[in-house]
Amino acid sequence: MNCYRHAVRVYYEDTDAGGIVYYANYLRFLERARTEILRAHDIHQAQWIADKQLAFVVRRVEADYIAPAKLDDVLEIITRAADIAGATLDLHQEIRRDGELLLEARVRLACLDLARNRATRLPAELKAIFATAR
């Protein structure tokens, strides 16, 4: 199975009073990985919003926190497409440290037509990008 990989380092600002990554910050890491997938294919979200009036919105996230990440860890976010249908894209994302699974998430994205404020079918080029990560 093909996938996209993105590395992030844990900074002090990412941690909580206990010295581990604050739970909501894992969602930021997942978002960054998804953004970098698009950038790797020369798709810049701000440009899509301005030119095409299209954006991705998170419709649902389900996350299982398995083990904590800590200050200065280098994390790998692995993203795979689980399903591509109509206006939605279901992704399976993992966060790992040195191969150890720290978080497993299922993310459903919807493609939104900003001019109409309604869901719209995923453009063919986006389907093709994520189809390679199945």
Backbone torsions as a table, in degrees:
resi	resn	phi	psi	omega
1	MET	NA	128.8	177.3
2	ASN	-78.5	157.0	179.5
3	CYS	-156.9	167.9	172.5
4	TYR	-106.1	142.6	-179.6
5	ARG	-125.3	139.2	179.3
6	HIS	-143.3	134.5	-179.5
7	ALA	-102.9	141.7	173.0
8	VAL	-136.4	148.7	175.2
9	ARG	-103.0	143.6	177.6
10	VAL	-84.9	122.2	177.6
11	TYR	-103.3	166.3	-179.7
12	TYR	-54.0	-40.5	-178.9
13	GLU	-63.0	-18.6	-179.3
14	ASP	-84.6	-12.2	-172.7
15	THR	-98.7	162.6	178.2
16	ASP	-103.2	-172.2	-178.0
17	ALA	-62.4	-21.8	179.4
18	GLY	-87.3	-2.1	177.8
19	GLY	84.8	10.6	176.8
20	ILE	-115.6	165.1	-179.1
21	VAL	-62.8	127.7	176.4
22	TYR	-63.3	135.7	-169.3
23	TYR	-53.8	-39.7	-177.4
24	ALA	-68.7	-24.2	-178.9
25	ASN	-69.5	-22.5	174.7
26	TYR	-61.0	-35.7	178.7
27	LEU	-65.2	-34.5	176.3
28	ARG	-64.3	-41.8	179.1
29	PHE	-62.2	-41.5	178.9
30	LEU	-63.1	-42.2	179.0
31	GLU	-61.8	-44.2	179.8
32	ARG	-60.6	-41.4	179.4
33	ALA	-62.9	-42.4	179.0
34	ARG	-64.1	-40.8	178.5
35	THR	-62.5	-41.0	-178.5
36	GLU	-68.9	-27.6	173.7
37	ILE	-61.0	-47.5	179.6
38	LEU	-63.5	-45.5	179.9
39	ARG	-59.5	-36.8	179.1
40	ALA	-62.4	-20.3	178.8
41	HIS	-109.2	21.3	177.1
42	ASP	59.8	33.8	173.5
43	ILE	-110.2	117.9	-178.7
44	HIS	-110.4	122.2	-171.5
45	GLN	-58.9	-40.9	-179.9
46	ALA	-61.5	-38.0	178.9
47	GLN	-68.1	-41.7	178.1
48	TRP	-62.5	-40.2	179.3
49	ILE	-63.2	-46.9	-178.1
50	ALA	-69.0	-45.5	-173.3
51	ASP	-85.7	-39.0	-172.6
52	LYS	-111.4	-8.0	-177.4
53	GLN	57.3	36.7	178.7
54	LEU	-121.4	143.2	176.8
55	ALA	-149.4	156.5	171.2
56	PHE	-94.2	137.4	172.8
57	VAL	-125.7	145.5	177.3
58	VAL	-79.9	122.3	179.2
59	ARG	-95.5	-32.8	-177.9
60	ARG	-157.1	142.5	172.9
61	VAL	-135.4	132.2	172.2
62	GLU	-126.9	120.6	-174.9
63	ALA	-127.4	137.2	173.9
64	ASP	-111.8	116.0	178.6
65	TYR	-89.7	117.8	-171.4
66	ILE	-105.4	-43.9	180.0
67	ALA	-149.7	151.3	-175.9
68	PRO	-80.9	148.9	168.5
69	ALA	-99.6	153.1	-174.7
70	LYS	-128.6	167.5	178.9
71	LEU	-48.6	132.0	176.0
72	ASP	76.3	-0.2	173.8
73	ASP	-62.9	146.6	169.5
74	VAL	-103.2	119.9	-175.9
75	LEU	-107.1	148.0	175.1
76	GLU	-113.7	124.9	176.3
77	ILE	-101.4	123.1	-178.7
78	ILE	-110.6	126.7	-176.5
79	THR	-122.7	129.8	175.7
80	ARG	-129.6	146.1	173.9
81	ALA	-83.4	127.5	177.6
82	ALA	-94.7	-38.4	-178.8
83	ASP	-156.8	141.2	177.4
84	ILE	-129.4	115.1	-176.2
85	ALA	-152.7	126.9	174.3
86	GLY	56.1	-116.9	-178.2
87	ALA	-96.0	-1.0	-174.0
88	THR	-117.0	153.5	177.8
89	LEU	-133.9	119.1	177.7
90	ASP	-100.8	126.1	-178.9
91	LEU	-118.1	149.1	171.0
92	HIS	-111.7	121.5	180.0
93	GLN	-124.2	141.8	177.4
94	GLU	-126.5	147.9	169.7
95	ILE	-116.7	126.8	-177.9
96	ARG	-129.0	151.9	172.3
97	ARG	-125.7	117.2	-178.2
98	ASP	49.7	40.4	178.3
99	GLY	86.9	-17.5	-179.4
100	GLU	-78.0	128.0	179.2
101	LEU	-73.1	121.8	179.1
102	LEU	-105.1	-35.6	-177.4
103	LEU	-149.5	141.4	175.4
104	GLU	-127.2	129.7	-176.6
105	ALA	-135.4	148.8	171.3
106	ARG	-117.3	124.3	-174.3
107	VAL	-124.5	128.2	173.9
108	ARG	-107.7	122.3	177.0
109	LEU	-107.6	148.6	173.9
110	ALA	-121.9	143.6	175.6
111	CYS	-88.9	125.6	-173.9
112	LEU	-114.8	128.8	171.3
113	ASP	-83.4	107.1	-174.0
114	LEU	-69.3	-28.2	179.6
115	ALA	-67.2	-34.6	-179.5
116	ARG	-103.7	-9.7	-176.9
117	ASN	55.6	45.0	-179.4
118	ARG	-139.3	154.9	175.1
119	ALA	-64.7	146.4	178.6
120	THR	-142.1	158.3	-177.8
121	ARG	-59.2	144.9	176.0
122	LEU	-64.3	133.7	175.5
123	PRO	-61.8	148.3	-177.3
124	ALA	-55.9	-37.9	-177.6
125	GLU	-67.3	-32.1	176.7
126	LEU	-73.4	-39.2	175.6
127	LYS	-58.2	-42.9	-178.6
128	ALA	-64.4	-40.5	179.5
129	ILE	-60.9	-50.3	-175.6
130	PHE	-77.3	-22.8	176.7
131	ALA	-64.0	-25.8	178.7
132	THR	-75.6	-10.7	-178.2
133	ALA	-110.7	40.3	-179.8
134	ARG	-104.5	NA	NA
